[in-house]
Amino acid sequence: MFVGAVRDDSRRPADPHGTTGLPLPAGGGGEWTTVTQQQLDPAIAARLRHDDAGLFPTVVQEYGTGVVLMVAWMDDEALRRTLTTGRATYWSRSRRQYWVKGETSGHHQYVRRAALDCDGDTLLLTVEQVGPACHTGTHSCFTDILQETQR
């Protein structure tokens, strides 16, 4: 299990579901357990720079190949869930809810590494990708090459 420290932080948006916990699969069967809602470690939270909506971009890179798979958005709670569970959790700006990558598609992202850039305004997740990362069914969301130079 991937574990991150947590704290009380009033800056993050309220849980849009109004729940007190995050259900997580236990042991791979049909059983579920609940992780008590907590807050992101203050040392991490202090380094993050958010946009006006309380979000920051997250670049997702494939472990082993270095391929950039996708870009998504997180807030403090999505990062806390990601660090706590080891499963990539994002904030959907269109649906206005948290989503765990692969929860419905089966195309999971297991986090191997999380790193902040030098300004603290972008997160880099290095993941083990199961299945395609893009909602279109491609391995990476970056398939539309605009220019490529041969040297």
N, CA, C and O atoms as a GROMACS GRO file, in nm:
protein
  604
    1MET      N    1   0.084  -0.119   0.000
    1MET     CA    2   0.000   0.000   0.000
    1MET      C    3   0.088   0.124   0.000
    1MET      O    4   0.189   0.129   0.070
    2PHE      N    5   0.050   0.223  -0.078
    2PHE     CA    6   0.118   0.350  -0.092
    2PHE      C    7   0.058   0.443   0.012
    2PHE      O    8  -0.063   0.467   0.007
    3VAL      N    9   0.136   0.496   0.104
    3VAL     CA   10   0.080   0.575   0.212
    3VAL      C   11   0.140   0.714   0.213
    3VAL      O   12   0.261   0.730   0.198
    4GLY      N   13   0.056   0.816   0.231
    4GLY     CA   14   0.101   0.953   0.244
    4GLY      C   15   0.052   1.009   0.377
    4GLY      O   16  -0.050   0.964   0.429
    5ALA      N   17   0.124   1.105   0.431
    5ALA     CA   18   0.081   1.168   0.555
    5ALA      C   19  -0.035   1.263   0.526
    5ALA      O   20  -0.050   1.310   0.414
    6VAL      N   21  -0.115   1.290   0.627
    6VAL     CA   22  -0.233   1.373   0.606
    6VAL      C   23  -0.249   1.477   0.716
    6VAL      O   24  -0.184   1.467   0.821
    7ARG      N   25  -0.334   1.578   0.694
    7ARG     CA   26  -0.358   1.683   0.792
    7ARG      C   27  -0.490   1.754   0.768
    7ARG      O   28  -0.560   1.725   0.670
    8ASP      N   29  -0.524   1.846   0.856
    8ASP     CA   30  -0.641   1.930   0.844
    8ASP      C   31  -0.604   2.048   0.755
    8ASP      O   32  -0.506   2.117   0.784
    9ASP      N   33  -0.679   2.073   0.647
    9ASP     CA   34  -0.646   2.181   0.554
    9ASP      C   35  -0.775   2.242   0.501
    9ASP      O   36  -0.846   2.177   0.424
   10SER      N   37  -0.806   2.363   0.538
   10SER     CA   38  -0.932   2.425   0.499
   10SER      C   39  -0.930   2.480   0.357
   10SER      O   40  -1.033   2.527   0.309
   11ARG      N   41  -0.814   2.477   0.288
   11ARG     CA   42  -0.806   2.532   0.152
   11ARG      C   43  -0.872   2.445   0.048
   11ARG      O   44  -0.917   2.496  -0.054
   12ARG      N   45  -0.879   2.314   0.071
   12ARG     CA   46  -0.930   2.226  -0.033
   12ARG      C   47  -1.082   2.238  -0.046
   12ARG      O   48  -1.149   2.271   0.052
   13PRO      N   49  -1.136   2.212  -0.166
   13PRO     CA   50  -1.281   2.215  -0.183
   13PRO      C   51  -1.347   2.106  -0.100
   13PRO      O   52  -1.286   2.002  -0.072
   14ALA      N   53  -1.470   2.131  -0.061
   14ALA     CA   54  -1.545   2.030   0.014
   14ALA      C   55  -1.568   1.907  -0.074
   14ALA      O   56  -1.578   1.919  -0.196
   15ASP      N   57  -1.576   1.791  -0.013
   15ASP     CA   58  -1.605   1.667  -0.084
   15ASP      C   59  -1.741   1.683  -0.152
   15ASP      O   60  -1.842   1.700  -0.084
   16PRO      N   61  -1.746   1.679  -0.287
   16PRO     CA   62  -1.871   1.705  -0.357
   16PRO      C   63  -1.979   1.601  -0.328
   16PRO      O   64  -2.097   1.626  -0.353
   17HIS      N   65  -1.942   1.487  -0.277
   17HIS     CA   66  -2.038   1.382  -0.248
   17HIS      C   67  -2.092   1.394  -0.106
   17HIS      O   68  -2.190   1.327  -0.072
   18GLY      N   69  -2.029   1.477  -0.022
   18GLY     CA   70  -2.072   1.493   0.115
   18GLY      C   71  -2.048   1.370   0.200
   18GLY      O   72  -2.114   1.350   0.302
   19THR      N   73  -1.954   1.287   0.158
   19THR     CA   74  -1.927   1.164   0.231
   19THR      C   75  -1.819   1.187   0.335
   19THR      O   76  -1.746   1.286   0.328
   20THR      N   77  -1.809   1.098   0.429
   20THR     CA   78  -1.705   1.108   0.530
   20THR      C   79  -1.591   1.013   0.503
   20THR      O   80  -1.495   1.008   0.581
   21GLY      N   81  -1.599   0.938   0.396
   21GLY     CA   82  -1.493   0.842   0.367
   21GLY      C   83  -1.487   0.809   0.220
   21GLY      O   84  -1.580   0.839   0.145
   22LEU      N   85  -1.380   0.746   0.180
   22LEU     CA   86  -1.359   0.705   0.043
   22LEU      C   87  -1.362   0.554   0.038
   22LEU      O   88  -1.277   0.490   0.099
   23PRO      N   89  -1.458   0.493  -0.032
   23PRO     CA   90  -1.460   0.348  -0.038
   23PRO      C   91  -1.345   0.296  -0.124
   23PRO      O   92  -1.319   0.349  -0.232
   24LEU      N   93  -1.278   0.193  -0.077
   24LEU     CA   94  -1.167   0.132  -0.148
   24LEU      C   95  -1.183  -0.018  -0.150
   24LEU      O   96  -1.231  -0.076  -0.052
   25PRO      N   97  -1.144  -0.083  -0.260
   25PRO     CA   98  -1.153  -0.228  -0.263
   25PRO      C   99  -1.057  -0.289  -0.161
   25PRO      O  100  -0.945  -0.242  -0.144
   26ALA      N  101  -1.102  -0.393  -0.094
   26ALA     CA  102  -1.018  -0.462   0.005
   26ALA      C  103  -0.990  -0.602  -0.044
   26ALA      O  104  -1.082  -0.682  -0.060
   27GLY      N  105  -0.865  -0.634  -0.067
   27GLY     CA  106  -0.825  -0.770  -0.100
   27GLY      C  107  -0.867  -0.822  -0.236
   27GLY      O  108  -0.854  -0.942  -0.260
   28GLY      N  109  -0.915  -0.739  -0.324
   28GLY     CA  110  -0.945  -0.782  -0.460
   28GLY      C  111  -1.080  -0.849  -0.478
   28GLY      O  112  -1.119  -0.875  -0.591
   29GLY      N  113  -1.152  -0.879  -0.370
   29GLY     CA  114  -1.284  -0.942  -0.383
   29GLY      C  115  -1.391  -0.837  -0.390
   29GLY      O  116  -1.364  -0.722  -0.425
   30GLY      N  117  -1.512  -0.874  -0.358
   30GLY     CA  118  -1.622  -0.781  -0.359
   30GLY      C  119  -1.633  -0.702  -0.231
   30GLY      O  120  -1.727  -0.624  -0.215
   31GLU      N  121  -1.541  -0.721  -0.138
   31GLU     CA  122  -1.545  -0.651  -0.011
   31GLU      C  123  -1.496  -0.508  -0.028
   31GLU      O  124  -1.416  -0.479  -0.116
   32TRP      N  125  -1.546  -0.418   0.057
   32TRP     CA  126  -1.501  -0.279   0.055
   32TRP      C  127  -1.466  -0.236   0.195
   32TRP      O  128  -1.523  -0.284   0.294
   33THR      N  129  -1.373  -0.146   0.203
   33THR     CA  130  -1.339  -0.086   0.331
   33THR      C  131  -1.343   0.064   0.312
   33THR      O  132  -1.335   0.111   0.198
   34THR      N  133  -1.354   0.141   0.417
   34THR     CA  134  -1.360   0.286   0.406
   34THR      C  135  -1.238   0.349   0.470
   34THR      O  136  -1.200   0.316   0.582
   35VAL      N  137  -1.177   0.441   0.395
   35VAL     CA  138  -1.065   0.519   0.447
   35VAL      C  139  -1.125   0.647   0.503
   35VAL      O  140  -1.196   0.718   0.432
   36THR      N  141  -1.098   0.678   0.626
   36THR     CA  142  -1.152   0.798   0.689
   36THR      C  143  -1.098   0.921   0.617
   36THR      O  144  -0.980   0.930   0.587
   37GLN      N  145  -1.187   1.017   0.590
   37GLN     CA  146  -1.148   1.139   0.522
   37GLN      C  147  -1.049   1.216   0.609
   37GLN      O  148  -1.077   1.246   0.725
   38GLN      N  149  -0.936   1.247   0.553
   38GLN     CA  150  -0.832   1.320   0.624
   38GLN      C  151  -0.784   1.432   0.534
   38GLN      O  152  -0.848   1.463   0.434
   39GLN      N  153  -0.673   1.493   0.570
   39GLN     CA  154  -0.621   1.605   0.492
   39GLN      C  155  -0.478   1.577   0.449
   39GLN      O  156  -0.408   1.493   0.508
   40LEU      N  157  -0.436   1.648   0.346
   40LEU     CA  158  -0.302   1.633   0.291
   40LEU      C  159  -0.196   1.681   0.390
   40LEU      O  160  -0.218   1.777   0.463
   41ASP      N  161  -0.083   1.614   0.392
   41ASP     CA  162   0.031   1.650   0.476
   41ASP      C  163   0.062   1.799   0.457
   41ASP      O  164   0.073   1.845   0.344
   42PRO      N  165   0.077   1.875   0.566
   42PRO     CA  166   0.102   2.019   0.555
   42PRO      C  167   0.230   2.053   0.480
   42PRO      O  168   0.237   2.157   0.415
   43ALA      N  169   0.331   1.969   0.490
   43ALA     CA  170   0.457   1.996   0.419
   43ALA      C  171   0.437   1.989   0.268
   43ALA      O  172   0.498   2.065   0.193
   44ILE      N  173   0.351   1.898   0.224
   44ILE     CA  174   0.320   1.887   0.081
   44ILE      C  175   0.227   2.001   0.041
   44ILE      O  176   0.252   2.069  -0.059
   45ALA      N  177   0.122   2.023   0.118
   45ALA     CA  178   0.023   2.127   0.085
   45ALA      C  179   0.088   2.265   0.075
   45ALA      O  180   0.049   2.345  -0.010
   46ALA      N  181   0.185   2.293   0.159
   46ALA     CA  182   0.251   2.423   0.159
   46ALA      C  183   0.330   2.447   0.031
   46ALA      O  184   0.354   2.562  -0.007
   47ARG      N  185   0.372   2.340  -0.036
   47ARG     CA  186   0.453   2.354  -0.158
   47ARG      C  187   0.367   2.366  -0.284
   47ARG      O  188   0.418   2.406  -0.389
   48LEU      N  189   0.238   2.332  -0.275
   48LEU     CA  190   0.151   2.333  -0.393
   48LEU      C  191   0.103   2.473  -0.427
   48LEU      O  192   0.069   2.551  -0.338
   49ARG      N  193   0.100   2.504  -0.556
   49ARG     CA  194   0.044   2.630  -0.604
   49ARG      C  195  -0.077   2.595  -0.689
   49ARG      O  196  -0.066   2.522  -0.787
   50HIS      N  197  -0.192   2.647  -0.650
   50HIS     CA  198  -0.319   2.615  -0.714
   50HIS      C  199  -0.365   2.727  -0.806
   50HIS      O  200  -0.323   2.842  -0.790
   51ASP      N  201  -0.453   2.694  -0.901
   51ASP     CA  202  -0.518   2.798  -0.980
   51ASP      C  203  -0.634   2.854  -0.898
   51ASP      O  204  -0.652   2.816  -0.783
   52ASP      N  205  -0.712   2.944  -0.956
   52ASP     CA  206  -0.821   3.009  -0.884
   52ASP      C  207  -0.930   2.911  -0.841
   52ASP      O  208  -1.005   2.939  -0.747
   53ALA      N  209  -0.939   2.796  -0.907
   53ALA     CA  210  -1.038   2.694  -0.872
   53ALA      C  211  -0.984   2.595  -0.769
   53ALA      O  212  -1.054   2.502  -0.730
   54GLY      N  213  -0.858   2.616  -0.724
   54GLY     CA  214  -0.799   2.526  -0.625
   54GLY      C  215  -0.737   2.402  -0.685
   54GLY      O  216  -0.713   2.304  -0.615
   55LEU      N  217  -0.712   2.406  -0.817
   55LEU     CA  218  -0.660   2.289  -0.888
   55LEU      C  219  -0.517   2.311  -0.936
   55LEU      O  220  -0.468   2.424  -0.942
   56PHE      N  221  -0.450   2.201  -0.971
   56PHE     CA  222  -0.319   2.207  -1.034
   56PHE      C  223  -0.311   2.094  -1.138
   56PHE      O  224  -0.368   1.987  -1.118
   57PRO      N  225  -0.240   2.119  -1.250
   57PRO     CA  226  -0.229   2.016  -1.354
   57PRO      C  227  -0.138   1.902  -1.309
   57PRO      O  228  -0.042   1.921  -1.235
   58THR      N  229  -0.172   1.784  -1.358
   58THR     CA  230  -0.095   1.664  -1.327
   58THR      C  231  -0.059   1.595  -1.458
   58THR      O  232  -0.146   1.551  -1.533
   59VAL      N  233   0.070   1.586  -1.484
   59VAL     CA  234   0.121   1.515  -1.602
   59VAL      C  235   0.142   1.370  -1.560
   59VAL      O  236   0.201   1.343  -1.455
   60VAL      N  237   0.092   1.278  -1.642
   60VAL     CA  238   0.101   1.136  -1.609
   60VAL      C  239   0.194   1.068  -1.709
   60VAL      O  240   0.170   1.071  -1.830
   61GLN      N  241   0.299   1.007  -1.656
   61GLN     CA  242   0.404   0.944  -1.736
   61GLN      C  243   0.408   0.795  -1.704
   61GLN      O  244   0.389   0.754  -1.590
   62GLU      N  245   0.433   0.715  -1.806
   62GLU     CA  246   0.439   0.570  -1.788
   62GLU      C  247   0.572   0.527  -1.727
   62GLU      O  248   0.679   0.565  -1.775
   63TYR      N  249   0.563   0.449  -1.622
   63TYR     CA  250   0.682   0.392  -1.557
   63TYR      C  251   0.750   0.297  -1.655
   63TYR      O  252   0.683   0.216  -1.720
   64GLY      N  253   0.879   0.307  -1.666
   64GLY     CA  254   0.955   0.215  -1.752
   64GLY      C  255   0.981   0.269  -1.891
   64GLY      O  256   1.092   0.252  -1.943
   65THR      N  257   0.882   0.334  -1.954
   65THR     CA  258   0.901   0.384  -2.091
   65THR      C  259   0.922   0.535  -2.096
   65THR      O  260   0.985   0.586  -2.188
   66GLY      N  261   0.868   0.607  -1.996
   66GLY     CA  262   0.876   0.752  -1.997
   66GLY      C  263   0.774   0.820  -2.086
   66GLY      O  264   0.774   0.943  -2.097
   67VAL      N  265   0.687   0.743  -2.151
   67VAL     CA  266   0.585   0.800  -2.239
   67VAL      C  267   0.488   0.885  -2.157
   67VAL      O  268   0.440   0.842  -2.052
   68VAL      N  269   0.459   1.006  -2.206
   68VAL     CA  270   0.358   1.089  -2.141
   68VAL      C  271   0.222   1.036  -2.184
   68VAL      O  272   0.189   1.035  -2.303
   69LEU      N  273   0.144   0.993  -2.087
   69LEU     CA  274   0.016   0.929  -2.115
   69LEU      C  275  -0.100   1.027  -2.123
   69LEU      O  276  -0.184   1.017  -2.213
   70MET      N  277  -0.105   1.120  -2.030
   70MET     CA  278  -0.219   1.212  -2.022
   70MET      C  279  -0.188   1.328  -1.929
   70MET      O  280  -0.086   1.329  -1.861
   71VAL      N  281  -0.278   1.425  -1.928
   71VAL     CA  282  -0.275   1.535  -1.832
   71VAL      C  283  -0.413   1.541  -1.769
   71VAL      O  284  -0.514   1.532  -1.839
   72ALA      N  285  -0.418   1.557  -1.638
   72ALA     CA  286  -0.544   1.565  -1.566
   72ALA      C  287  -0.530   1.671  -1.458
   72ALA      O  288  -0.424   1.732  -1.442
   73TRP      N  289  -0.637   1.694  -1.384
   73TRP     CA  290  -0.638   1.795  -1.279
   73TRP      C  291  -0.656   1.732  -1.143
   73TRP      O  292  -0.727   1.632  -1.129
   74MET      N  293  -0.593   1.790  -1.043
   74MET     CA  294  -0.605   1.746  -0.905
   74MET      C  295  -0.627   1.867  -0.816
   74MET      O  296  -0.592   1.980  -0.851
   75ASP      N  297  -0.685   1.841  -0.699
   75ASP     CA  298  -0.683   1.935  -0.589
   75ASP      C  299  -0.614   1.863  -0.473
   75ASP      O  300  -0.565   1.752  -0.491
   76ASP      N  301  -0.610   1.925  -0.357
   76ASP     CA  302  -0.541   1.863  -0.244
   76ASP      C  303  -0.600   1.727  -0.207
   76ASP      O  304  -0.528   1.634  -0.174
   77GLU      N  305  -0.733   1.717  -0.213
   77GLU     CA  306  -0.799   1.591  -0.176
   77GLU      C  307  -0.768   1.480  -0.275
   77GLU      O  308  -0.746   1.366  -0.235
   78ALA      N  309  -0.766   1.512  -0.404
   78ALA     CA  310  -0.732   1.411  -0.505
   78ALA      C  311  -0.588   1.362  -0.484
   78ALA      O  312  -0.560   1.243  -0.497
   79LEU      N  313  -0.498   1.454  -0.451
   79LEU     CA  314  -0.360   1.414  -0.426
   79LEU      C  315  -0.351   1.329  -0.300
   79LEU      O  316  -0.280   1.229  -0.296
   80ARG      N  317  -0.424   1.369  -0.196
   80ARG     CA  318  -0.423   1.289  -0.073
   80ARG      C  319  -0.472   1.147  -0.100
   80ARG      O  320  -0.412   1.050  -0.054
   81ARG      N  321  -0.580   1.135  -0.175
   81ARG     CA  322  -0.634   1.002  -0.208
   81ARG      C  323  -0.533   0.922  -0.290
   81ARG      O  324  -0.515   0.802  -0.267
   82THR      N  325  -0.468   0.989  -0.384
   82THR     CA  326  -0.367   0.922  -0.467
   82THR      C  327  -0.251   0.871  -0.384
   82THR      O  328  -0.209   0.757  -0.399
   83LEU      N  329  -0.198   0.956  -0.296
   83LEU     CA  330  -0.085   0.917  -0.213
   83LEU      C  331  -0.123   0.809  -0.111
   83LEU      O  332  -0.040   0.725  -0.076
   84THR      N  333  -0.245   0.813  -0.065
   84THR     CA  334  -0.290   0.717   0.036
   84THR      C  335  -0.320   0.580  -0.024
   84THR      O  336  -0.288   0.478   0.037
   85THR      N  337  -0.379   0.578  -0.142
   85THR     CA  338  -0.423   0.450  -0.202
   85THR      C  339  -0.326   0.392  -0.303
   85THR      O  340  -0.327   0.271  -0.327
   86GLY      N  341  -0.242   0.477  -0.363
   86GLY     CA  342  -0.154   0.430  -0.470
   86GLY      C  343  -0.224   0.418  -0.604
   86GLY      O  344  -0.166   0.369  -0.700
   87ARG      N  345  -0.350   0.463  -0.611
   87ARG     CA  346  -0.429   0.464  -0.734
   87ARG      C  347  -0.450   0.609  -0.775
   87ARG      O  348  -0.490   0.692  -0.693
   88ALA      N  349  -0.425   0.641  -0.901
   88ALA     CA  350  -0.438   0.778  -0.949
   88ALA      C  351  -0.584   0.824  -0.938
   88ALA      O  352  -0.674   0.763  -0.994
   89THR      N  353  -0.603   0.934  -0.864
   89THR     CA  354  -0.735   0.992  -0.844
   89THR      C  355  -0.730   1.137  -0.889
   89THR      O  356  -0.639   1.211  -0.851
   90TYR      N  357  -0.826   1.177  -0.970
   90TYR     CA  358  -0.826   1.310  -1.029
   90TYR      C  359  -0.957   1.382  -0.998
   90TYR      O  360  -1.053   1.323  -0.948
   91TRP      N  361  -0.959   1.513  -1.028
   91TRP     CA  362  -1.080   1.593  -1.018
   91TRP      C  363  -1.130   1.620  -1.159
   91TRP      O  364  -1.057   1.674  -1.242
   92SER      N  365  -1.253   1.581  -1.186
   92SER     CA  366  -1.314   1.607  -1.316
   92SER      C  367  -1.376   1.745  -1.315
   92SER      O  368  -1.470   1.771  -1.240
   93ARG      N  369  -1.324   1.834  -1.399
   93ARG     CA  370  -1.379   1.969  -1.405
   93ARG      C  371  -1.517   1.970  -1.469
   93ARG      O  372  -1.601   2.053  -1.432
   94SER      N  373  -1.541   1.881  -1.563
   94SER     CA  374  -1.672   1.879  -1.629
   94SER      C  375  -1.780   1.813  -1.543
   94SER      O  376  -1.893   1.862  -1.537
   95ARG      N  377  -1.745   1.703  -1.476
   95ARG     CA  378  -1.844   1.634  -1.392
   95ARG      C  379  -1.844   1.687  -1.249
   95ARG      O  380  -1.935   1.656  -1.172
   96ARG      N  381  -1.744   1.766  -1.214
   96ARG     CA  382  -1.728   1.822  -1.080
   96ARG      C  383  -1.732   1.714  -0.972
   96ARG      O  384  -1.806   1.723  -0.874
   97GLN      N  385  -1.646   1.611  -0.995
   97GLN     CA  386  -1.635   1.503  -0.898
   97GLN      C  387  -1.499   1.435  -0.911
   97GLN      O  388  -1.431   1.449  -1.012
   98TYR      N  389  -1.462   1.362  -0.807
   98TYR     CA  390  -1.337   1.285  -0.809
   98TYR      C  391  -1.359   1.160  -0.891
   98TYR      O  392  -1.469   1.104  -0.893
   99TRP      N  393  -1.252   1.116  -0.959
   99TRP     CA  394  -1.258   0.989  -1.030
   99TRP      C  395  -1.125   0.917  -1.018
   99TRP      O  396  -1.018   0.977  -1.030
  100VAL      N  397  -1.134   0.788  -0.993
  100VAL     CA  398  -1.017   0.702  -0.984
  100VAL      C  399  -0.997   0.642  -1.122
  100VAL      O  400  -1.085   0.574  -1.174
  101LYS      N  401  -0.881   0.666  -1.181
  101LYS     CA  402  -0.853   0.615  -1.316
  101LYS      C  403  -0.870   0.464  -1.318
  101LYS      O  404  -0.808   0.392  -1.239
  102GLY      N  405  -0.954   0.417  -1.408
  102GLY     CA  406  -0.978   0.273  -1.423
  102GLY      C  407  -1.095   0.221  -1.344
  102GLY      O  408  -1.130   0.104  -1.358
  103GLU      N  409  -1.157   0.304  -1.264
  103GLU     CA  410  -1.268   0.260  -1.180
  103GLU      C  411  -1.384   0.204  -1.264
  103GLU      O  412  -1.446   0.105  -1.225
  104THR      N  413  -1.411   0.265  -1.377
  104THR     CA  414  -1.518   0.214  -1.463
  104THR      C  415  -1.463   0.144  -1.587
  104THR      O  416  -1.525   0.049  -1.636
  105SER      N  417  -1.348   0.188  -1.638
  105SER     CA  418  -1.294   0.131  -1.762
  105SER      C  419  -1.207   0.007  -1.739
  105SER      O  420  -1.190  -0.074  -1.830
  106GLY      N  421  -1.154  -0.007  -1.618
  106GLY     CA  422  -1.059  -0.115  -1.591
  106GLY      C  423  -0.917  -0.079  -1.632
  106GLY      O  424  -0.826  -0.161  -1.616
  107HIS      N  425  -0.896   0.042  -1.684
  107HIS     CA  426  -0.764   0.087  -1.728
  107HIS      C  427  -0.696   0.163  -1.614
  107HIS      O  428  -0.687   0.286  -1.616
  108HIS      N  429  -0.651   0.089  -1.516
  108HIS     CA  430  -0.599   0.145  -1.391
  108HIS      C  431  -0.462   0.210  -1.406
  108HIS      O  432  -0.386   0.178  -1.498
  109GLN      N  433  -0.433   0.301  -1.314
  109GLN     CA  434  -0.300   0.362  -1.302
  109GLN      C  435  -0.253   0.341  -1.159
  109GLN      O  436  -0.312   0.393  -1.064
  110TYR      N  437  -0.146   0.263  -1.145
  110TYR     CA  438  -0.086   0.238  -1.015
  110TYR      C  439   0.036   0.327  -1.000
  110TYR      O  440   0.130   0.318  -1.078
  111VAL      N  441   0.033   0.414  -0.901
  111VAL     CA  442   0.134   0.518  -0.885
  111VAL      C  443   0.265   0.459  -0.833
  111VAL      O  444   0.268   0.392  -0.730
  112ARG      N  445   0.372   0.485  -0.907
  112ARG     CA  446   0.507   0.445  -0.865
  112ARG      C  447   0.583   0.562  -0.806
  112ARG      O  448   0.670   0.544  -0.721
  113ARG      N  449   0.550   0.684  -0.852
  113ARG     CA  450   0.625   0.802  -0.806
  113ARG      C  451   0.539   0.925  -0.825
  113ARG      O  452   0.465   0.936  -0.923
  114ALA      N  453   0.548   1.019  -0.730
  114ALA     CA  454   0.482   1.148  -0.742
  114ALA      C  455   0.587   1.255  -0.714
  114ALA      O  456   0.658   1.249  -0.614
  115ALA      N  457   0.597   1.354  -0.804
  115ALA     CA  458   0.698   1.459  -0.790
  115ALA      C  459   0.639   1.594  -0.829
  115ALA      O  460   0.560   1.604  -0.923
  116LEU      N  461   0.679   1.698  -0.755
  116LEU     CA  462   0.640   1.834  -0.788
  116LEU      C  463   0.747   1.898  -0.875
  116LEU      O  464   0.865   1.867  -0.862
  117ASP      N  465   0.704   1.988  -0.963
  117ASP     CA  466   0.803   2.063  -1.039
  117ASP      C  467   0.865   2.171  -0.950
  117ASP      O  468   0.824   2.188  -0.835
  118CYS      N  469   0.962   2.243  -1.003
  118CYS     CA  470   1.038   2.340  -0.925
  118CYS      C  471   0.953   2.454  -0.870
  118CYS      O  472   0.989   2.513  -0.769
  119ASP      N  473   0.842   2.486  -0.936
  119ASP     CA  474   0.754   2.595  -0.891
  119ASP      C  475   0.641   2.546  -0.802
  119ASP      O  476   0.572   2.628  -0.740
  120GLY      N  477   0.621   2.415  -0.794
  120GLY     CA  478   0.513   2.360  -0.714
  120GLY      C  479   0.376   2.376  -0.776
  120GLY      O  480   0.274   2.360  -0.708
  121ASP      N  481   0.372   2.408  -0.908
  121ASP     CA  482   0.242   2.428  -0.970
  121ASP      C  483   0.201   2.317  -1.066
  121ASP      O  484   0.095   2.324  -1.128
  122THR      N  485   0.285   2.213  -1.079
  122THR     CA  486   0.252   2.098  -1.162
  122THR      C  487   0.305   1.973  -1.096
  122THR      O  488   0.417   1.970  -1.044
  123LEU      N  489   0.223   1.869  -1.097
  123LEU     CA  490   0.261   1.740  -1.041
  123LEU      C  491   0.294   1.643  -1.154
  123LEU      O  492   0.229   1.645  -1.258
  124LEU      N  493   0.394   1.560  -1.134
  124LEU     CA  494   0.427   1.454  -1.228
  124LEU      C  495   0.402   1.321  -1.156
  124LEU      O  496   0.464   1.292  -1.054
  125LEU      N  497   0.309   1.242  -1.212
  125LEU     CA  498   0.285   1.108  -1.161
  125LEU      C  499   0.348   1.009  -1.256
  125LEU      O  500   0.326   1.017  -1.377
  126THR      N  501   0.426   0.918  -1.205
  126THR     CA  502   0.480   0.808  -1.284
  126THR      C  503   0.400   0.685  -1.243
  126THR      O  504   0.395   0.649  -1.125
  127VAL      N  505   0.337   0.620  -1.342
  127VAL     CA  506   0.241   0.515  -1.313
  127VAL      C  507   0.267   0.389  -1.393
  127VAL      O  508   0.329   0.392  -1.499
  128GLU      N  509   0.220   0.278  -1.339
  128GLU     CA  510   0.206   0.156  -1.417
  128GLU      C  511   0.067   0.160  -1.476
  128GLU      O  512  -0.032   0.157  -1.404
  129GLN      N  513   0.060   0.167  -1.607
  129GLN     CA  514  -0.066   0.180  -1.678
  129GLN      C  515  -0.117   0.043  -1.718
  129GLN      O  516  -0.043  -0.036  -1.778
  130VAL      N  517  -0.242   0.014  -1.686
  130VAL     CA  518  -0.308  -0.110  -1.729
  130VAL      C  519  -0.408  -0.072  -1.837
  130VAL      O  520  -0.504  -0.001  -1.809
  131GLY      N  521  -0.386  -0.118  -1.959
  131GLY     CA  522  -0.475  -0.082  -2.070
  131GLY      C  523  -0.445   0.057  -2.121
  131GLY      O  524  -0.347   0.119  -2.078
  132PRO      N  525  -0.529   0.108  -2.212
  132PRO     CA  526  -0.507   0.242  -2.266
  132PRO      C  527  -0.529   0.349  -2.161
  132PRO      O  528  -0.613   0.334  -2.073
  133ALA      N  529  -0.452   0.457  -2.171
  133ALA     CA  530  -0.468   0.570  -2.078
  133ALA      C  531  -0.573   0.668  -2.128
  133ALA      O  532  -0.639   0.734  -2.048
  134CYS      N  533  -0.588   0.678  -2.258
  134CYS     CA  534  -0.679   0.777  -2.316
  134CYS      C  535  -0.821   0.724  -2.327
  134CYS      O  536  -0.842   0.605  -2.352
  135HIS      N  537  -0.917   0.812  -2.307
  135HIS     CA  538  -1.058   0.774  -2.318
  135HIS      C  539  -1.096   0.733  -2.461
  135HIS      O  540  -1.201   0.672  -2.482
  136THR      N  541  -1.009   0.767  -2.560
  136THR     CA  542  -1.036   0.728  -2.699
  136THR      C  543  -0.990   0.585  -2.728
  136THR      O  544  -1.018   0.532  -2.836
  137GLY      N  545  -0.921   0.524  -2.632
  137GLY     CA  546  -0.874   0.388  -2.650
  137GLY      C  547  -0.728   0.376  -2.691
  137GLY      O  548  -0.678   0.266  -2.711
  138THR      N  549  -0.658   0.491  -2.705
  138THR     CA  550  -0.516   0.487  -2.740
  138THR      C  551  -0.432   0.480  -2.612
  138THR      O  552  -0.477   0.518  -2.504
  139HIS      N  553  -0.310   0.431  -2.628
  139HIS     CA  554  -0.222   0.416  -2.513
  139HIS      C  555  -0.193   0.550  -2.447
  139HIS      O  556  -0.191   0.559  -2.324
  140SER      N  557  -0.172   0.654  -2.528
  140SER     CA  558  -0.143   0.788  -2.479
  140SER      C  559  -0.245   0.884  -2.539
  140SER      O  560  -0.296   0.861  -2.649
  141CYS      N  561  -0.274   0.991  -2.468
  141CYS     CA  562  -0.363   1.095  -2.522
  141CYS      C  563  -0.290   1.180  -2.626
  141CYS      O  564  -0.354   1.255  -2.700
  142PHE      N  565  -0.158   1.170  -2.632
  142PHE     CA  566  -0.078   1.254  -2.721
  142PHE      C  567  -0.042   1.180  -2.849
  142PHE      O  568   0.073   1.139  -2.868
  143THR      N  569  -0.141   1.163  -2.936
  143THR     CA  570  -0.120   1.090  -3.061
  143THR      C  571  -0.132   1.180  -3.184
  143THR      O  572  -0.099   1.138  -3.294
  144ASP      N  573  -0.179   1.302  -3.167
  144ASP     CA  574  -0.199   1.395  -3.277
  144ASP      C  575  -0.073   1.480  -3.295
  144ASP      O  576  -0.063   1.590  -3.241
  145ILE      N  577   0.022   1.427  -3.372
  145ILE     CA  578   0.152   1.494  -3.392
  145ILE      C  579   0.133   1.615  -3.482
  145ILE      O  580   0.087   1.603  -3.595
  146LEU      N  581   0.168   1.733  -3.431
  146LEU     CA  582   0.154   1.856  -3.507
  146LEU      C  583   0.279   1.885  -3.590
  146LEU      O  584   0.270   1.938  -3.700
  147GLN      N  585   0.394   1.850  -3.536
  147GLN     CA  586   0.521   1.868  -3.606
  147GLN      C  587   0.623   1.772  -3.549
  147GLN      O  588   0.627   1.747  -3.428
  148GLU      N  589   0.705   1.719  -3.637
  148GLU     CA  590   0.813   1.631  -3.592
  148GLU      C  591   0.934   1.657  -3.682
  148GLU      O  592   0.923   1.653  -3.804
  149THR      N  593   1.047   1.683  -3.621
  149THR     CA  594   1.168   1.714  -3.694
  149THR      C  595   1.260   1.593  -3.695
  149THR      O  596   1.285   1.533  -3.590
  150GLN      N  597   1.309   1.557  -3.812
  150GLN     CA  598   1.405   1.450  -3.827
  150GLN      C  599   1.545   1.508  -3.825
  150GLN      O  600   1.573   1.604  -3.898
  151ARG      N  601   1.633   1.452  -3.744
  151ARG     CA  602   1.770   1.505  -3.739
  151ARG      C  603   1.868   1.401  -3.784
  151ARG      O  604   1.988   1.427  -3.787
   0.00000   0.00000   0.00000
